[in-house]
Amino acid sequence: MKKSIIFICSIIFIFIAVTVLVLNFTIKDNFKFTNVTNIGLNYYLYFNKVKNASRYEIVTYDKDSNIIKKIETDTNSATLEFDSLNHDEEYEINVIAYNDNGLKKKIKEPYKFIWNEPTFSQDNDCLMDNEDDYIVIIDGHFDKKDYILNIKENDKLIKSEKLNKNTYTLKNNIFKDKHAKYTFEIVDNSLVISTLNIYNLISPITDIKITSPSTGDMMDFNDVALSFTGGDNATNYLLELYNNTTKKLVRRKEISDKTVILSSNLFDKSSSYKVKITASYLDFIDYSKTSEVDFTINSKETLKPVYVNKNFKSIKKGTKVKLLSPDNAKIYYTLDGSDPTTNGLEYKDELTINQDTTIKAIAKEDKKNDSIVSTFNFKVKNQDKFKVYLSPSNQNANLGVSSVGYTNEMKEMNDLTNYIEKRLKEYGVTTYRNDSSMGINRWTADSTYLGVDLHLAIHSNASEDHGAYGVETWINSDTSDTHSLAELIQSNLMNIYYKKDDNLANRGVKYAKGSLGEVNPLLVPFGILIEVAHHDYESDALWIMENKELIGNTIADTILEYFQIK
C-alpha cells in the first residue's frame, strides 16, 4: 500500500512538473521585443527570454508575405544583416520560440518597419547599351542626409560623388567597348545601404547547372523531378526535352521555378533523353546561359512503395494494421528491423500492434522493379487532440468551365473546404484556415507554428490543352511520412469519381521533390496537396460542382479514420 501511494505521488509530481513547464512556456504573455535598432541594413533585435526555450527562429516578411530572411539563435538577441531593402516598402519581423518538447510560442507583436532610405529602383535595367549613356534610377529622398554614390568597375572604385537627385547618368565614354561589371552603391556615413550591379558586353546571368537528374542516370519510369541552380538575373527560363533515340523534341516550355516535374507521359521505356535549360535576359540571346544532361528511362516499371492504413506516429494499442500496395503487388515485411528484400515474410493478413513496432515492407512483382523499402516506426499511445490546417487555393484567376457553374478555383475550393472543415469539427478536430490574401510562405509558417498534425492544401487542376481529367495527390517524395495518408485519400477519391475504372483518371500520388511548398517537409512537417479534379474539363468541373459535400466528407473521413478519430 505504501509503495502504491509513493508511486501515485511520484506520478502526480511528474505531471505537475511537466504541466508547469508547459504553462510557463505557452501562457505567459511577456514575449515581446524590448529594443530594435538599425545601422544601415543591419537590424539589432532584443526580446524577452521565454522560459524553457532552447532556440528562437527569426523570420522577416516583405509586403507580399514572402520570406526574405530567416535565421536562428539560442539567445534573446540577434542581428539581421539584409542584402537589400526597397524604399517605402513595409517589412515585418517575427520571432518564434521553441522548446525541446516541440512547443512553440510566437512573439506577441511583430516588429514592423518601412525602409525610408533611398534605394536603387527595381526599374533599372541590368544591361548597358554599349553605345549610349546609362541612366540609373533611384527611389527616395536626399534632403536629410549626405548620401554618397560610389561607382566600381569590376570591383575597383572609379567614381565617388554626392548624391542629390533621383537619377544619375554614367557617360558612355567611361564604359564603351569594355567587358565589365559596374557596381553602384548608395553610402550613408560609410555604410552601404543599397547596391546595383549592371553589365556591359558581358552576360548578367550567373552560370546555370542542372543538379538533378545527372548525366548517365538511369531513371524509373515515373515522373522526373528536374532541378537546377544559378541563372540569377535571367528574365526567363526555357526547358527543352529531346528523345535521343528518335532525335525528336518532346517538350519545349517556358518555366518560372528552378524545380520542375516532367510527367511520365513524356517518356518511353528504355529510351534516352536530353534535357536542356536556357536562362535568358530579355531578347539578348548572346547573353544566355545553358545547362544540359542526358539520362535513360528504365526498361521496367518500378513498383510504388507500400503504405499502411493507420497513423504510425500515434496508434492505439491492439489496432490491426493493413499493409497495402498501390499496384496490388505482393508485399514482404519484417518486424525485427531487417531488410525485407531478403528476409521478408509474405504479407497475408492484418498485423496487430500492441507495442512500439518497426515494420519494414517492400512490394515485389515479376517483370517489374521492386519498390523501395518503406519503414513504419509505430508508436503506441493515445492521442486525444488533433489539429489540421486547411489551405484551399487562393488562385482566383484560374477560371473553370462556366457552363456548369464553375467560377474560379479559389471560390470553389473554399466552398469544398467548408465541408471538410465541418466534418472534422464534428469529431472534435481543431481546424485552422489559411488567409486567402496571404501567400504560401505565411501559410506554411503559421501551420508550423500551430504544430498541426496535418497541413492539407485543396486545389483543382488544369491542363494546357484542357483535355486532361482525373484526380491526383501530391507529397514531397516516395519516402515522405505523408505517403500512406496520401495514398488513402487518392484511393478513396477515386472510389467516388465518376470515371473510377478509367486508368487515365487515376493520376496517382505524385512527388514534388521540393517544388511545392505546402508538401515540403522543410516548410511543413506533414503536408499533402490534393488536386480533386480538373476545373477546365467539363465533366470534371460538373462532378466537382455536383459533389462538393461528398468529396469534402470523403477527404475528411479518410483523415479521421487514418488518425483513429472516427
GUNUDREN-777856 format. One line per 8 residues: number of its first residue (from 1); for each residue x, y, z of C-alpha. Coordinates in steps of 0.05 Angstrom, whole numbers. Layout:
N
NUM> X/Y/Z; ...
# end
This chain:
566
1> 0/0/0; 56/47/19; 93/33/-47; 28/47/-85; 20/114/-50; 92/133/-65; 83/112/-137; 19/153/-145
9> 51/213/-112; 110/208/-159; 64/206/-219; 26/267/-193; 92/304/-181; 117/289/-251; 50/311/-280; 52/377/-242
17> 124/389/-262; 110/377/-335; 47/419/-332; 86/477/-300; 139/473/-354; 86/474/-409; 47/530/-377; 110/571/-366
25> 126/563/-439; 58/574/-470; 16/620/-427; 57/678/-401; 44/739/-443; 112/774/-437; 145/752/-502; 157/819/-534
33> 211/859/-568; 249/901/-517; 291/940/-567; 303/944/-642; 355/989/-672; 385/991/-741; 450/1016/-771; 445/1015/-846
41> 420/947/-869; 435/915/-802; 379/907/-752; 396/892/-679; 340/855/-643; 328/845/-568; 268/809/-539; 245/777/-474
49> 271/708/-458; 219/653/-459; 228/605/-401; 249/535/-425; 261/559/-496; 320/525/-529; 322/566/-593; 289/624/-629
57> 271/629/-702; 270/699/-732; 232/708/-797; 226/772/-839; 170/781/-890; 161/832/-945; 95/866/-961; 73/805/-1002
65> 87/756/-944; 148/728/-979; 203/706/-932; 265/748/-946; 306/728/-886; 305/671/-836; 357/658/-781; 361/620/-715
73> 392/638/-648; 396/607/-579; 397/675/-544; 346/731/-537; 383/777/-585; 402/773/-657; 429/814/-715; 395/814/-782
81> 441/832/-840; 398/848/-901; 428/847/-970; 378/898/-996; 312/931/-979; 265/971/-1022; 248/1044/-1009; 180/1058/-979
89> 165/984/-971; 138/954/-906; 172/895/-873; 153/851/-814; 199/814/-766; 171/755/-726; 204/713/-672; 182/642/-653
97> 209/609/-591; 217/533/-589; 229/486/-531; 259/416/-532; 189/385/-530; 169/417/-596; 125/470/-565; 125/538/-599
105> 109/608/-577; 102/667/-623; 123/738/-603; 63/779/-582; 73/836/-632; 116/830/-695; 163/888/-708; 142/927/-770
113> 182/979/-805; 183/1018/-870; 250/1025/-904; 257/1101/-915; 328/1103/-941; 338/1114/-1016; 348/1051/-1057; 361/1034/-1129
121> 295/1026/-1166; 273/957/-1189; 261/990/-1257; 335/994/-1271; 359/951/-1329; 419/909/-1310; 447/911/-1381; 481/973/-1410
129> 476/995/-1482; 548/1000/-1504; 530/1059/-1550; 491/1103/-1502; 497/1135/-1433; 468/1093/-1375; 417/1127/-1331; 409/1099/-1260
137> 341/1109/-1227; 340/1119/-1151; 278/1118/-1106; 275/1161/-1044; 295/1229/-1016; 363/1260/-1002; 348/1323/-961; 360/1294/-891
145> 429/1262/-901; 491/1270/-942; 490/1208/-986; 549/1187/-1029; 545/1148/-1094; 603/1101/-1107; 615/1070/-1175; 661/1010/-1184
153> 687/978/-1248; 700/904/-1237; 702/918/-1162; 752/976/-1169; 727/1045/-1146; 726/1094/-1205; 678/1149/-1181; 652/1176/-1115
161> 607/1237/-1110; 549/1267/-1071; 480/1241/-1087; 425/1294/-1090; 376/1272/-1144; 336/1212/-1167; 376/1198/-1230; 449/1191/-1244
169> 479/1189/-1314; 541/1147/-1327; 573/1174/-1390; 583/1125/-1447; 657/1142/-1455; 670/1110/-1387; 647/1040/-1406; 644/1039/-1482
177> 673/974/-1511; 692/949/-1442; 671/879/-1420; 657/897/-1348; 611/895/-1288; 594/962/-1257; 571/966/-1184; 533/1026/-1158
185> 530/1037/-1083; 490/1086/-1042; 531/1102/-980; 508/1135/-915; 565/1153/-868; 609/1096/-895; 551/1046/-892; 527/1015/-958
193> 451/1018/-957; 435/998/-1029; 473/963/-1086; 461/955/-1160; 501/913/-1209; 498/927/-1283; 536/896/-1341; 567/919/-1406
201> 583/870/-1462; 581/811/-1413; 524/767/-1390; 488/789/-1327; 465/717/-1317; 503/673/-1270; 524/604/-1292; 468/553/-1292
209> 474/479/-1273; 424/423/-1274; 432/387/-1207; 381/331/-1217; 380/286/-1255; 454/276/-1270; 484/255/-1336; 483/179/-1342
217> 427/169/-1291; 380/110/-1300; 312/138/-1281; 250/100/-1260; 193/101/-1309; 157/154/-1270; 153/229/-1264; 222/260/-1265
225> 239/318/-1218; 286/367/-1253; 325/417/-1210; 376/469/-1228; 416/524/-1194; 443/591/-1218; 414/632/-1274; 408/693/-1229
233> 384/757/-1264; 351/717/-1320; 283/742/-1342; 261/675/-1369; 280/601/-1369; 266/554/-1427; 262/479/-1417; 273/432/-1477
241> 267/357/-1473; 293/314/-1530; 287/239/-1543; 358/218/-1561; 332/153/-1591; 284/186/-1641; 323/252/-1645; 257/289/-1635
249> 238/348/-1590; 188/322/-1538; 174/385/-1499; 191/459/-1502; 164/504/-1447; 180/568/-1410; 185/555/-1336; 189/600/-1275
257> 213/554/-1219; 280/520/-1210; 247/453/-1196; 202/424/-1249; 164/358/-1252; 168/324/-1320; 108/278/-1327; 118/204/-1341
265> 73/214/-1402; 132/247/-1437; 176/185/-1433; 182/117/-1465; 214/58/-1431; 286/41/-1450; 296/108/-1484; 350/160/-1474
273> 334/234/-1464; 369/301/-1463; 341/359/-1423; 367/429/-1433; 354/492/-1392; 368/560/-1423; 369/622/-1379; 360/687/-1419
281> 357/761/-1406; 301/794/-1446; 317/784/-1520; 393/784/-1512; 405/713/-1537; 481/723/-1537; 479/730/-1462; 441/666/-1449
289> 470/611/-1404; 453/538/-1413; 460/470/-1379; 441/401/-1404; 443/329/-1382; 429/261/-1413; 392/205/-1377; 357/140/-1392
297> 288/114/-1373; 288/44/-1344; 262/-13/-1386; 217/-36/-1329; 167/0/-1285; 185/8/-1212; 131/-11/-1162; 105/43/-1117
305> 121/40/-1042; 80/0/-993; 34/41/-948; -7/30/-885; -78/48/-866; -64/78/-797; -21/134/-769; 44/102/-746
313> 65/162/-705; 9/151/-655; -31/87/-655; -77/56/-603; -56/-10/-572; -88/-70/-605; -100/-36/-671; -100/-81/-733
321> -58/-51/-789; -62/-65/-863; -2/-64/-910; -23/-41/-979; 8/-35/-1048; -17/17/-1098; 0/-33/-1153; -34/-92/-1117
329> 34/-127/-1117; 58/-179/-1067; 84/-149/-1002; 140/-176/-959; 154/-149/-889; 197/-155/-826; 185/-136/-754; 257/-141/-729
337> 287/-84/-769; 320/-129/-820; 316/-119/-896; 250/-148/-924; 282/-155/-992; 317/-219/-969; 287/-234/-901; 214/-214/-911
345> 153/-255/-895; 98/-252/-947; 41/-208/-922; -24/-246/-916; -67/-212/-863; -71/-152/-817; -17/-142/-765; -37/-126/-693
353> 4/-71/-659; 8/-80/-584; 75/-45/-571; 123/1/-607; 140/-36/-671; 182/-23/-732; 154/-52/-796; 196/-53/-859
361> 160/-72/-923; 173/-80/-998; 129/-93/-1058; 151/-145/-1109; 124/-168/-1176; 151/-206/-1235; 175/-163/-1294; 176/-100/-1251
369> 229/-69/-1207; 219/-77/-1132; 192/-17/-1094; 236/19/-1045; 235/-8/-974; 184/30/-932; 196/37/-858; 140/49/-808
377> 160/63/-735; 95/52/-699; 88/87/-632; 34/60/-586; 0/118/-549; -68/150/-543; -73/218/-576; -137/256/-556
385> -129/321/-592; -115/333/-666; -103/396/-706; -110/405/-781; -91/466/-823; -136/473/-884; -106/511/-942; -155/519/-1000
393> -128/551/-1064; -126/627/-1069; -120/626/-1145; -180/667/-1166; -152/677/-1236; -158/602/-1251; -226/600/-1285; -266/537/-1294
401> -320/514/-1342; -372/568/-1332; -427/530/-1368; -431/481/-1309; -427/536/-1257; -353/532/-1240; -329/603/-1226; -256/602/-1205
409> -210/556/-1166; -207/599/-1103; -282/605/-1094; -300/533/-1109; -243/502/-1068; -261/546/-1009; -333/522/-1015; -310/449/-1018
417> -264/461/-958; -323/484/-917; -349/413/-919; -282/384/-898; -278/433/-841; -349/420/-817; -339/344/-816; -273/348/-779
425> -302/395/-727; -360/347/-715; -308/297/-689; -272/347/-645; -214/363/-691; -186/433/-683; -182/465/-752; -146/526/-777
433> -156/560/-844; -109/598/-889; -119/672/-905; -130/677/-980; -100/747/-981; -33/720/-955; 17/677/-992; 44/607/-984
441> 103/628/-941; 55/656/-889; 11/595/-891; 68/546/-881; 97/589/-825; 30/593/-789; 19/518/-798; 87/501/-769
449> 77/550/-712; 10/520/-694; 40/450/-691; -15/417/-732; -19/342/-745; -35/354/-819; -27/411/-868; -77/399/-924
457> -77/441/-988; -140/434/-1031; -137/451/-1105; -170/436/-1172; -127/422/-1233; -120/446/-1305; -80/427/-1367; -52/466/-1425
465> -98/436/-1477; -157/429/-1429; -162/356/-1447; -136/324/-1383; -181/297/-1328; -176/258/-1264; -151/260/-1192; -81/267/-1165
473> -49/277/-1096; 19/308/-1082; 71/294/-1028; 144/311/-1028; 177/243/-1042; 167/168/-1040; 197/167/-971; 153/222/-941
481> 115/205/-877; 53/232/-912; 55/176/-964; 5/129/-931; -49/182/-918; -39/210/-989; -50/141/-1019; -113/131/-977
489> -141/199/-998; -125/184/-1072; -157/115/-1068; -220/139/-1033; -230/198/-1080; -223/151/-1139; -277/106/-1108; -327/163/-1115
497> -301/192/-1180; -348/185/-1240; -293/151/-1282; -265/108/-1227; -250/50/-1274; -211/93/-1323; -136/83/-1312; -120/152/-1341
505> -165/184/-1289; -126/156/-1231; -65/201/-1237; -39/174/-1171; 5/201/-1116; 59/246/-1145; 125/270/-1116; 141/345/-1116
513> 215/336/-1097; 217/405/-1064; 176/441/-1118; 113/450/-1075; 120/489/-1011; 58/461/-978; 84/390/-980; 158/406/-969
521> 179/378/-900; 228/436/-894; 168/482/-890; 112/439/-862; 123/375/-821; 65/335/-851; 36/365/-915; -8/338/-971
529> -37/374/-1032; -99/347/-1067; -119/363/-1139; -191/339/-1134; -204/341/-1210; -195/387/-1270; -236/451/-1270; -223/464/-1344
537> -251/396/-1366; -327/399/-1369; -344/331/-1339; -294/341/-1282; -318/411/-1267; -390/386/-1266; -371/329/-1219; -339/379/-1171
545> -399/426/-1172; -450/370/-1161; -410/332/-1108; -374/382/-1063; -404/354/-999; -388/282/-1019; -317/300/-1039; -307/340/-975
553> -335/286/-930; -294/232/-965; -229/271/-953; -248/286/-880; -270/214/-865; -204/188/-893; -166/235/-846; -210/215/-787
561> -200/140/-799; -125/146/-811; -115/183/-745; -165/136/-709; -211/193/-691; -272/161/-723
# end
